Amino acid sequence: MAKKKLARLSEVIMTEMVLPNDTNTLNNLMGGKLMHWMDVVAAIAAQKHSNRIVVTAAADSISFKHPIALGNVVTLKSRVTRAFNSSMEVFIEVWAEDIPANKKILTHRAFFTFVAVDQNGRPIEVPEVEPSTPEETELFEGALRRRQLRLILSKRMDPKDAVELRSIFDLDKEKE
């Protein structure tokens, strides 16, 4: 297995159209349907990076800033931002496009975490991510802080052990 893979090699772009069966009573895309699409596009990116079966481990907060209307074309773009042993953080952007009105807006952004597993469902090591653009580097560098925050919130890490987060808030300087 390769020790490092370029972040861009995991990129996935998925396009869907909002049909009547996908909408709520206001004729907007149902949140659960959007989350399903986000999970699918992110899982494919994680599979491309790891060349393994992957399972969803976490989905960070998803804010519904803009409704997506019936008939809109939804474009979901994902890529792996960083890998940690067997887990991978995947960044997802969602765009809604009203083609007749010639309008396209960014509606959602989120980070999902996937774990690569073997045929028995046990976690397995994945290649490191190598960023090659300024945006990929920024996402890569922030991934460790986001991971530590996820671990603290899930009570799998003691806040005092979150070195990356401590440095942001200058918590170590308060003791001096």
BAMARZA-691306 format. One record per residue (C-alpha): residue in three letters; y, x, z. Coordinates in Angstrom, 3 decimals. Each point is the difference from the previous one (the first is absolute). Layout:
// BAMARZA-691306
+------+----------+----------+----------+
! type !        v !        u !        w !
+------+----------+----------+----------+
!  ala !        Y !        X !        Z !
...
+------+----------+----------+----------+
//
This chain:
// BAMARZA-691306
+------+----------+----------+----------+
! type !        v !        u !        w !
+------+----------+----------+----------+
!  met !    0.000 !    0.000 !    0.000 !
!  ala !    3.512 !    1.242 !   -0.834 !
!  lys !    1.952 !    1.240 !    2.981 !
!  lys !    3.299 !   -1.447 !   -1.296 !
!  lys !    0.971 !   -2.650 !   -2.536 !
!  leu !    3.430 !   -0.828 !   -1.367 !
!  ala !    1.493 !   -3.190 !    1.437 !
!  arg !    0.833 !   -1.351 !   -3.454 !
!  leu !   -3.677 !    0.022 !   -1.000 !
!  ser !   -0.636 !   -2.870 !    2.419 !
!  glu !    2.725 !   -2.243 !   -1.436 !
!  val !   -1.047 !   -3.540 !   -0.899 !
!  ile !    2.104 !   -2.702 !   -1.646 !
!  met !   -1.293 !   -3.570 !    0.127 !
!  thr !    1.640 !   -3.022 !   -1.583 !
!  glu !   -0.570 !   -3.648 !    0.883 !
!  met !    1.674 !   -3.288 !   -0.918 !
!  val !    0.801 !   -2.566 !    2.700 !
!  leu !   -1.922 !   -3.124 !   -0.976 !
!  pro !    0.099 !   -3.457 !    1.649 !
!  asn !   -3.148 !    0.702 !    2.059 !
!  asp !    1.736 !    3.098 !    1.502 !
!  thr !    3.007 !   -1.887 !    1.384 !
!  asn !    1.081 !   -1.839 !    3.119 !
!  thr !    1.737 !   -3.392 !    0.082 !
!  leu !    3.319 !    1.651 !   -0.959 !
!  asn !   -1.579 !    1.433 !   -3.179 !
!  asn !    0.191 !    3.563 !    1.332 !
!  leu !   -2.850 !    2.500 !    0.160 !
!  met !   -2.008 !   -0.446 !    3.206 !
!  gly !    0.223 !    2.997 !    2.329 !
!  gly !   -3.772 !    0.238 !    0.354 !
!  lys !   -0.433 !    0.239 !   -3.759 !
!  leu !    2.565 !    2.808 !   -0.181 !
!  met !   -1.718 !    1.861 !    2.856 !
!  his !   -3.311 !   -0.335 !   -1.853 !
!  trp !    1.523 !    1.513 !   -3.150 !
!  met !    1.578 !    2.803 !    2.081 !
!  asp !   -3.354 !    0.753 !    1.634 !
!  val !   -1.716 !    0.173 !   -3.407 !
!  val !    2.577 !    2.296 !   -1.643 !
!  ala !    0.082 !    2.282 !    3.043 !
!  ala !   -3.801 !    0.172 !    0.232 !
!  ile !   -0.213 !    1.064 !   -3.638 !
!  ala !    2.530 !    2.805 !    0.618 !
!  ala !   -1.996 !    1.168 !    3.044 !
!  gln !   -3.222 !   -0.074 !   -2.024 !
!  lys !    1.614 !    2.002 !   -2.807 !
!  his !    1.120 !    2.644 !    2.484 !
!  ser !   -3.234 !    0.250 !    1.964 !
!  asn !   -2.596 !   -0.920 !   -2.638 !
!  arg !   -1.676 !   -1.937 !    2.808 !
!  ile !   -0.519 !   -3.515 !    1.287 !
!  val !    3.010 !   -0.901 !    2.168 !
!  val !    0.679 !   -2.565 !    2.698 !
!  thr !    3.342 !   -1.309 !    1.217 !
!  ala !    0.864 !    1.377 !    3.442 !
!  ala !    3.598 !   -1.204 !    0.418 !
!  ala !    2.843 !   -1.792 !   -1.732 !
!  asp !    3.464 !    0.782 !    1.312 !
!  ser !    2.535 !   -2.776 !    0.409 !
!  ile !    0.611 !   -1.905 !   -3.200 !
!  ser !    3.402 !   -1.662 !   -0.150 !
!  phe !    0.474 !   -2.912 !   -2.348 !
!  lys !    3.573 !    0.771 !   -1.069 !
!  his !    0.052 !   -1.864 !   -3.296 !
!  pro !   -2.156 !   -2.921 !   -1.077 !
!  ile !   -1.963 !    0.427 !   -3.210 !
!  ala !    0.189 !   -3.144 !   -2.120 !
!  leu !   -2.573 !   -1.866 !   -2.031 !
!  gly !   -0.182 !    1.586 !   -3.454 !
!  asn !    1.308 !    3.401 !    1.112 !
!  val !   -1.861 !    3.109 !   -1.083 !
!  val !   -0.883 !    2.153 !    3.019 !
!  thr !   -0.426 !    3.749 !   -0.416 !
!  leu !   -1.612 !    1.922 !    2.849 !
!  lys !    0.167 !    3.792 !   -0.004 !
!  ser !   -1.967 !    2.135 !    2.467 !
!  arg !   -0.853 !    3.636 !    0.667 !
!  val !   -1.448 !    2.084 !    2.789 !
!  thr !    2.747 !    1.761 !    1.964 !
!  arg !   -2.108 !    2.147 !    2.339 !
!  ala !   -3.591 !    0.469 !    1.136 !
!  phe !   -1.263 !    0.687 !    3.537 !
!  asn !   -3.677 !    1.032 !    0.233 !
!  ser !   -1.580 !   -3.285 !   -1.168 !
!  ser !    3.073 !   -2.261 !   -0.045 !
!  met !    2.706 !   -0.393 !   -2.619 !
!  glu !    3.441 !   -1.581 !    0.175 !
!  val !    0.867 !   -2.022 !   -3.111 !
!  phe !    3.556 !   -1.068 !   -0.912 !
!  ile !    0.444 !   -3.290 !   -1.876 !
!  glu !    3.047 !   -1.409 !   -1.774 !
!  val !    0.120 !   -3.556 !   -1.327 !
!  trp !    2.331 !   -1.136 !   -2.766 !
!  ala !    0.559 !   -3.592 !   -1.137 !
!  glu !    1.222 !   -0.672 !   -3.511 !
!  asp !    1.382 !   -3.201 !   -1.467 !
!  ile !   -0.519 !    0.904 !   -3.640 !
!  pro !    1.951 !   -2.908 !   -1.612 !
!  ala !    3.010 !    0.755 !    2.256 !
!  asn !   -0.387 !    3.774 !   -0.537 !
!  lys !    0.092 !    0.620 !    3.791 !
!  lys !   -2.179 !    2.446 !    1.937 !
!  ile !    0.278 !    0.716 !    3.740 !
!  leu !   -1.814 !    2.100 !    2.583 !
!  thr !   -1.433 !   -2.563 !    2.412 !
!  his !   -2.328 !    1.887 !    2.345 !
!  arg !   -0.985 !    3.485 !    1.188 !
!  ala !   -2.825 !    0.867 !    2.356 !
!  phe !   -2.374 !    2.713 !    1.166 !
!  phe !   -3.722 !   -0.667 !    0.293 !
!  thr !   -2.601 !    2.337 !    1.477 !
!  phe !   -3.489 !    0.368 !   -1.444 !
!  val !   -3.030 !    1.926 !    1.185 !
!  ala !   -2.478 !    1.512 !   -2.454 !
!  val !   -3.602 !   -0.684 !    0.943 !
!  asp !   -3.436 !    1.111 !   -1.168 !
!  gln !   -2.782 !   -2.386 !   -1.100 !
!  asn !   -0.848 !   -0.642 !    3.663 !
!  gly !    3.577 !   -0.955 !    0.890 !
!  arg !    0.749 !    3.214 !    1.899 !
!  pro !    3.405 !    1.689 !   -0.477 !
!  ile !   -0.069 !    2.908 !   -2.430 !
!  glu !    2.493 !    2.781 !   -0.717 !
!  val !    2.569 !   -0.473 !   -2.785 !
!  pro !    2.094 !    2.495 !   -1.991 !
!  glu !    3.492 !    0.904 !    1.184 !
!  val !    3.002 !   -1.426 !   -1.876 !
!  glu !    2.311 !    2.328 !   -1.867 !
!  pro !    3.458 !   -1.493 !   -0.624 !
!  ser !    1.824 !    1.180 !   -3.129 !
!  thr !    3.265 !   -1.999 !   -0.078 !
!  pro !    2.800 !   -0.400 !    2.571 !
!  glu !   -1.044 !   -3.630 !    0.667 !
!  glu !   -3.653 !    0.988 !    0.465 !
!  thr !    1.064 !    2.794 !    2.354 !
!  glu !    2.142 !   -2.376 !    2.071 !
!  leu !   -2.872 !   -2.498 !    0.285 !
!  phe !   -2.450 !    2.824 !    0.830 !
!  glu !    2.228 !    1.417 !    2.747 !
!  gly !    0.616 !   -3.421 !    1.595 !
!  ala !   -3.699 !   -0.913 !   -0.040 !
!  leu !   -0.868 !    1.973 !    3.126 !
!  arg !    2.701 !   -1.813 !    2.020 !
!  arg !   -1.159 !   -3.380 !   -1.323 !
!  arg !   -3.605 !    0.894 !    0.863 !
!  gln !    0.907 !    0.997 !    3.546 !
!  leu !    1.945 !   -3.240 !    0.445 !
!  arg !   -2.990 !   -2.029 !   -1.265 !
!  leu !   -2.299 !    1.827 !    2.424 !
!  ile !    2.346 !   -0.595 !    2.941 !
!  leu !    0.394 !   -3.700 !   -0.818 !
!  ser !   -3.782 !   -0.403 !   -0.265 !
!  lys !   -0.359 !    1.820 !    3.367 !
!  arg !   -2.014 !    2.796 !   -1.653 !
!  met !    2.600 !    2.675 !    0.838 !
!  asp !    2.039 !    0.678 !    3.113 !
!  pro !    3.736 !    0.042 !   -0.891 !
!  lys !    0.406 !    3.363 !    1.725 !
!  asp !   -2.438 !    1.495 !   -2.549 !
!  ala !    2.027 !   -1.182 !   -3.014 !
!  val !    1.683 !    3.339 !   -0.741 !
!  glu !    1.613 !   -1.143 !   -3.263 !
!  leu !    1.556 !   -3.079 !    1.620 !
!  arg !    1.145 !    1.928 !    3.067 !
!  ser !    1.948 !    2.416 !   -2.187 !
!  ile !    1.871 !   -2.863 !   -1.699 !
!  phe !    1.228 !   -1.383 !    3.323 !
!  asp !    0.540 !    3.408 !    1.643 !
!  leu !   -2.277 !   -1.051 !    2.847 !
!  asp !   -0.915 !    3.595 !    0.783 !
!  lys !    3.663 !    0.931 !    0.552 !
!  glu !    0.443 !   -2.674 !    2.666 !
!  lys !   -2.316 !    1.968 !    2.337 !
!  glu !    2.124 !    3.172 !   -0.217 !
+------+----------+----------+----------+
//
